Amino acid sequence: MTDHPLRYTLVNELHARPFPVLSVPSTAAFIALMEEDGAARDKSRDRAHLLALLDRHGSSHPQPNATHFSGPIGRSELKWESHTEFVTYTAFTPGLSARPFDPTDSSSFSPEWRDKAAGRVAASVLIRIEEHPGTDEAMMTKLESWFVAESLAVARVVDGAAVVAGDFRIDPDGNMRFAVFVRPDTGARRVGRIVQRLCEIETYRAMSMLGLIKAREVTGILNTLDPRLSDLVTGLDGQNRPAEDALHDLLAIASELESLAMQSSFRFGATKAYEAIVTQRITALREERLTGRQTFAEFMMRRYDPAMRTVTSTQARLHSMAERAQRAAELLRTRVDVERSAQNQMLLASMDRRADLALRLQHTVEGLSVVAISYYAVSLAAYLAAPAAEAIGMQKPLAMAILTPIVVFAVWFAVRRIRRAMH
């Protein structure tokens, strides 16, 4: 038997992008880059930027068409992944800095390398991974000094293997910060999965929120088009404005709505997919409430879910307005067709009247033509009958008087036969 040419490729895809294996304590610095204004990513540029980082540390290069790569860069272990809209870099460094969330924790990504980034920063995260201090009170003391209490979300995750915390705020150095307190018996692979999911939650949250910005732009345009569309629909049964002019304006609105739907369809679709990933990653953490604090799921329910509902409602409103414009256009087309049918009936009636007048005129002309032809025919017949009339002693006027009704009847009969033959 012969294998399908993509069999091994598809199976290997199941094992691509493995979770990192992290020791405790350690630090994770994460960056997600995307092109500005949603432009298509240049993969060759992404690869060149990755190779510049690897060459800076003298590390080996990935395969030419690789979409993920792991390798050492100095003291850290780099994990690089290429996605549809963005590319991510994660540096895992053993040990902790004396100052929590010190900017030097991301020193694997130098400022010079960042300035030459292949795109813009969509997400930047620092994760501090350390052993659980033993008591929740000691841990909460640290968290309250590191994060904004109002936004702080804390939960015990993965069957109590660790506690994760964060306030989803960007610090003065431009980083989103998370803390992970690990139980002593938690394995390194499980720690890696927890950290990876935190990075994914922040990345896909940031990417999905782009849909909210697009939704606000679309809402502004819809707020302008909605009154115009409503006025046109309300005036469909009025006679103050020609239907063809209203149809022209309505088609312009429908065209603008279709263009708007086409421009926003990718972003809205991507937002829906990213939202599903965020929800799935939070569910995978299997959160348990800790000391009465809000969990990640509750934080998202209060702050994130309304934004996603706004995107969904905007998309639904756009489709609804497009359908309204289409239905109104169909009604106007029907009205235009009815008016044109009435005009055609009037035109046909006018043509019938003209045909009737033409027929009458034709009959009149036929009568006059019979007289004219008869006049010349009588003259010719008189010349032909003159010798015979003289032979019998008949005068010419009398002969013409006798010939006239005969010739007129013969001409009338001939013209009638010709007309019937033509019809």
N, C-alpha and C positions, 0 to 999 in steps of 0.2 A: 504493500500500500504506500501511496505517496502523500506526504504531509501537505496541508495547505501552506502556501508560502508565508502567510502571516501568523501561523500557529504559535511559534515560539515568541514572536514579537508581542502578540496579545497576552500570552501567559506572563512574559517578563514585565509587562505593564502593571500586572497585579502586585509585583514586588518592587516597583519603582518608588523612589522617594521614601526610603525606610525611616523610621523614627530614630532620633539620636539616642545614644547611650550616655547618660550624664552621671557623673559622680557628684557627691555632696560634700562640701559646698562648691558652688560654681556660679558663673554669670553667663547670661545669654544676651547678646546684642543683635537685634533684628532690624532689617531695613527692607521695605518694599518700594520699588521704583516703577513708575508708569510714565508713558509719554504724556505730554501736556495736551489739553483740549481733546483727549480721547483719540489722538492720532494713532495710526497703526504702528506697532513696535517694529523696530529694525533689529532683527536677531543678530546680524553681523556686528552691529554696534554694541549690543548686550554682551556678545562673546568677547569683543575687544576690551570692554570694560572689566569683565571677569579676568581675562588674561593679564591685564595690567595689575590687578590686585595680586594674582598668583605670582607673577614675575617679581613683584616687589618683595615677596617673601621667599622667592626661589622654589616655589612649589610646582608640581607636575600639572600638565594641562589635561582637560577632559577630552573626550572624543569629539570630532568635528561637529556632529549633529546632536550632541547630548542635550537633554532637557533638564538634567539634574547632575550634581557633582558634589562629592565630599572629599575633603583633603585638608592637611594641616597648613596653617599660615602662622608661623611663629609658635607661640604658646597655645594658640587657639586652634579649634577644629572648625573649618568652614563648611557650611552646607548651602549650596546654591541651587535654586529651582527656577525654571522658566515656565511661566503660565501664559494664558491667552492675552491678557491685558497688562500683565505686570511681571516683574522678575524680583526674586527675593534673595537676600543674603543674610545668613545667620552665623555668628561667631560664638562658639561655646568655649569659655575660658575657665579652667579650674581655679578655685580659690575665690576669695571675696576681697574687695577693697575696704580699707578702714572706714571710709565715709560711704554710707549707703547710697547707691545710685550715683556714684561719682562719674562725671563725664569721661574719665579715663577708662571706664569699663568698656567703652566702645572704641578704644584706641586701635583695634585691628583695622578699622575703617578710617584711614587718615583723612584730615581735612582736604589735602590736595586731591586725593582719590575721590572724595565726595563731590568736590567742585566739578569734576569731569564726569559726573554720573550720567548714565544713558537714560535720561528722563528726570522726572520730579519725584520727590519723596511723597509717597502715599501713606506710609506708616513707618514709624520708627519706635522701637520698643526696647526697653532695658528690663531684664528679669533677674531678680536676685534670688538665688536658690540656697537655702541654708537649712540646717537641722532644726527641728521643732525645739523651742526652748524648754519644753517640759510642761509648762502650764499655759492655759489659754490667756490668763491675765498678763503674763510676761509678754506673750506674743502680741496681744492687743495694745500693750503699751508701746511697743515698737511701731505697730501699724499706725497708731494715732499720731505718732511723731513724724511719720513718713508721708502720710496721705491726708487729703482733705476729708474731714470727718463726714461732711454732708453727702459726698459722693462715694464714700468708701463702700465697696462690696466685698464681702468675705464669705467663704464657704469651705466646708470640709468636703473633699472630693475623692472619687475612686475608692469608695468603701473605707474612708478614713485614712487612706494612705498619705494624704498631704492636705495642707490648707493653702488655698490661693486667695490673694487679695489684690485689689487695685482700685483706683478712683477714676479711671478713664479720663484723666486730665493730662495735658501736655505740659511738661516742666519747662523751666527757662532755657534748658539746653535742647528743647525740641523733641524730647523723648516721652513716650507713654511708659509708665512704670508699673510693674507687677512684682509681687513678692510670693515666693513659694516656700512654705515651711514643711519639711519632709520628715516623716516618722523614721526612726532608725532602721526598721526592718523593711523599708520600701526599696525595691530593686532599682538598679540604674536604668533599665529599659522603661519601667513604669514612670520614672521621673522624666525621662525623655519624651514620653507620650504626653504627659501633662503639660510640659513646657511647649511642645509643638502645638498643642491645641490652643494654648493661650495666644501664641503668635498668629495662628489661623483665625481665631475669633477677632482679634484686633484688625488683621488685614482685611478680611471679608466684611467686617463692619464698616471700615473706612471706604472700601470699594462700593458697597451697597448704598452708602450715604450720598454718593455721587448722583444717584437717582433722585434724591430729594432736591438737589440743586436744579436738575433738569426739570423736575416736576414744578418747581417754582417758576421757572422760565415759561414752561408750557401754560401754567395757570394764568400768568399775566397776559399771554396772547389770547387764551380762551375767554378771559374776562372782557377783552375788546371785541371778540367775534360774536359772543353770545347775544348781546343786545341787537346787533345787526341781523343775526339769524332769526331772532325772535320777532323783530319787526317785519321781516320778509314773510315769515310763516303766518303771522297775524293778518297781513294784508293780502293773503292768497285769494280770499273771497271778495276783495274790493275791486272796483272798476276804475279807480282814480289813476292807476298806473298801468301802462301796457304790460301784458304778460311777458313779452319777449325781453323787455328791459329788466324786469324782475328776475327772469330766468338767467340773464347774463350775470347779474350781481350774485345770485345764489350759486351759480357755478363757480364764480371767483372765490366765494367763501368755502365751498366744498373742496376746491383745488388746494386752498391754503391749509385746510384741515388735513387733507390726505398727505400733503407735504410734511406737515408737522408730525403726523403719525409715523411717517417713514423715518424722519430724522430722530425720533425718540424711541422707536421700537427696540433698537439694540440695547440702549441704556436701561429701559424699563425691564426688558427681558433679563439682562444681566443682573439687575438689582434683585429681581425675584429669585434667581439662582443663588446669588450671594447670601440673601436673607435665609434661604433654606440651609445653606452650609453653616451659617452662624448658629442657627437654632439646633442643628444636628451636633455641632461641636460642644455646645453648652450642655445638651442632653447627655453626651458621652462622658462628661465630667461626673455625672451622678452626684449632684450637689446635696449637701446637708447643711441646714441652718446652724450658725455658730454664734453664740452670745447675743442672739436677737438681731444681728446685723442682716441687711439685705443680701441676698445671693446675687450671682451674676444674672440669673434668669429674671429675677425681680427687677434688677436695675434696667435690663433691656426692655422689660415690659413697660416700665415707666417712661423711659427716655427714647429707646430705639424703636419699639413697635409702633408708636404713633407716627414716626417719620416714614416707616414702611407702609403704613395704612394710607398716608398722604400720597405716596407714589401710586399705590393701587387705585385710590379714588380718582386721582388725576388721569391715569390711564383709562379708567372706565368712563370718566367724563368726556375725554377726547373721543373715544369710540362712540359714545352716545350722541355727541354733537355731529360727528361724521355721518352717523345713520340718520339723524334728523334732517341734515342737509340733503342727504340722498333721497329720503322720502319726499321732502318738500320739492326737490327738483323733479321727481317723477310726477307729482301733482301738477306742477307748473307746465311740464311737458304735455300732460293730458289736456290742460286748459288751452295751451297753444294749439294743440291738434284739433280741439273742438272748434276754436275760433277759425282756424284755417279751413276746417270742413264747412263751416257756415259761409265763409268767403267763397269757397269753391262752388257751393250751391248757388250763391248769388251770381257768380260768374257764369255758371251753366245756364241759369234762367235768362241772363242777359244774352247769352249766345243763342238761346232758343228764340228769343224775341227778334234778334237780328236775322236769324235764319228764316223766320216767318216773313219778315219784311222783304228779305231777299227773294223768297219764293213768290210773294205777291208782285214784286217788281219784275220777276222773271215772267210771270203770267202776263203782266202788262206789256212787256217787251215782245212776248210771243204774239199777243194780239196785234200789236203794231207791226210786227214783222210779217204777219199774215196779210195785213192790208197792203204793206209795201210790196211784198212779193206778188200779191194778186194784181196790183196796179201794173207792174211790169209784165206779168204773165198775160193779162188781158190785152195789153198793147201788142204783144207778140202774137197772141192768138188772133187778134183782129187782122193783122197783116197776113196771117196764114189763111184766114177764112174770107178775105176780101175777094179773091177771084170767084169763089163759089157763090158768094152773095151777089155779085154782079151778074153772074150767069142766070140766077133765078130772079133777078130784078129786085133784090133786097138792098136797101140803103145801108151804108156803113154804120151810122149811129144805132140803127136797129139791131144790126148784127152784133155790135159790141154790147148792147144792153142784154141780148140773149146769152152771150158768152160770159158776162161778168159773174152771175151767181154760180155758174158751173165751175169757172176757174177758181173763185173764192173757196167753194166747197172742196175742190180738189187740193188746193194749197193747204187749207185747214186740216184736211184729213192726212195729208203727207207729213205736216209738222207734228201732228198728234202721234202718228206712227213712229216717227223718229224719236220723240221724247220718251214714249213707252219703251222703245228699244234701248235707249240710254239708261233708263231706270232699271 
